[in-house]
Amino acid sequence: MSVHDSELEQGVDAGPDPELADLLTDIGGWIDRDVTDANVPWDFAAVVRRAHTLDPEQFPASVVQEVETAEPVVSLAQQRRARRATRDDLAFAAIVADVRADAELDTALRANGVASPASPAVAVARPASGLRRLAWGALALAAAVVLGVGVIEGVQFVQAQRAAQADAAMHQGDRNGASTERAVVDDTPAPQPRVRAAAPIERAAPEPEVLPPAPLDPPAAATAKPRRASKPAAVVAPPEPSLSERLAALDEAAHAAWKAGDLAAAEAKFEALIDLAGTSRLADLAYGDLFTLARRRGDSDREAALWRAYLERFAHGRFADDARAGLCRRASGEAQRSCWREYLEDMPQGSYRDRALRELGESP
Amino acid sequence: MDRPLASLTDPSEVTPLPRVNTEPRVQPLRRAPATDVDLLVEAARTGRTDAWAQLYQLYFESVFRHVRYLAGEQAAVEDLVQETFARALVSLRDFDNRSAFSTWLHGIAVNVVRNHWRSQSSTALAHDRLRAMNTVREAAPSADVDRNHLARERARVVYALLAELPEHLREAFVLRDLEGLPPAEAAAQLGISPGNLAVRATRARQRLRGELEKLGWLAPLPEEGAS
């Protein structure tokens, strides 16, 4: 500090002024809240476009294009929220997929006369790691019984009974322990084999192997082993990816395509994700990406269509505020006034409240 | 910049950029991890737009807040922030490391907003001032006015009054008294000494107080020596 500055500084302290300090603190607090609520769109591409205008030599059009096709820069907080949301969504989707798989399998088993895999005995035998495992455990159990019966080669069963035996075993629903389970053949010829629970087996069959812990994926043994040794082995189908895995893959592929500059592919992947993810938050987030992509392309009609589709699915979603305001901005005349009026009614504290009031000729 | 930026899109030419593991900072001036930011600045100097993108990500919020304080109105802030970053982009080669990058960047924001103030028509300012005066008459006597609304009206009045001050006093006051920057930081952004800043801020404060008293927002200070 120079001497002059020191002299200047002397006497600059006008003494405490708590009243003014309070007023300024109040204003500062309001501005900070205003900043926090501003919900300002980040647009790094716009910055680079402006830099290109200021100095086209240093920032040629190719750089602008590069940035425009790159993923948008978002706040770190938003990035974290999105990551957290994605993780939550994937976890939730996994649970939903498990429940759905369980329900479907249960339905299929019931349709074939196999009891629901809910017996305590089975519950002990199976690994306690989820409904899907339980379901696959039940399938494995049924398959093991089939296998057990199937390997009774040389036993003098009537040829005509064999199919019925197998079917009956297939439908064996008793869950009194895999190791003691016996398949039973109903003596009475019937159009459809029936299950007789806990009935003694007519012929001793080899003990089915004790079930190993059910695998996470569909049990290959249950699907691959032939019912008869002489029959060719069935083709082992690769396990279907779960819903959560498919969603994660689509999300990853969409962002990879975006990074690679293939915006059309990215858009297609996000759309596929939305179709699959229903009304989950992952779909909500994917819409945000689609909005950005449409805006990047300058396709305002597409953007408006996306807003409408979004609002139909997410009337109170995280982008509902922007979508509503966007549609209002696009409207004209009385339709626009009506739109803003409805916006204010539905979102009295919305981010575009001031704009809405201005459009309606009211003071913000 | 020695080479065109477009050539840098070839991955073989670029060294992977270290990721910055910092939180978004409302007050980056105090907590900036210098080493990471320095690396980013150096990379940005060589034309790495991804480095610039990260700097934008790191400083957007603090620059936005800074500009919001300086401009006093929300409407123009978005454009002013964009202009700040664009100007920083094209002039990064002039950044000489004598100050922290954040100080330099926020200093650019001061210049951008200064130009914005200058471009405002005097008519518009007079209108704001008149509006502020009317607001006083409406808002001041009411004790049950919503606190948030009151703060907004106070801000409108203060900024209308600030518009009447010389820009060197206004800027010092905003940075020091409203935004609450440390004296050294505020002075560095304005390119003046801390002592000079203190003088300017005090003068601005005195003038502002006088106007607020006239408008009835503040009670007059007691006379010196009065008990």
Interface residues (C-beta under 8 A of the other chain):
Chain A: M1 S2 D5 S6 L8 E9 V12 D13 A14 D17 E19 L20 L23 L24 D26 I27 G28 G29 W30 I31 D32 R33 D34 V35 A38 V40 P41 W42 D43 F44 A46 V47 V48 R50 A51 T53 L54 D55 Q58 F59 P60 S62 V63 E66 V67 A70 V73 V74 S75 L76 A77
Chain B: M1 P4 L5 A6 T9 T22 E23 P24 T49 W52 A53 Y56 Q57 L58 F60 E61 F64 R65 R68 Y69 Q74 V77 E78 V81 Q82 E83 F85 A86 R87 L89 V90 N148 L150 A151 R152 R154 A155 V158 D177 L178 E179 G180 S193 P194 G195 N196 A198 V199 A201 T202 R205 Q206 L208 R209 L212 W217 L218 A219 L221
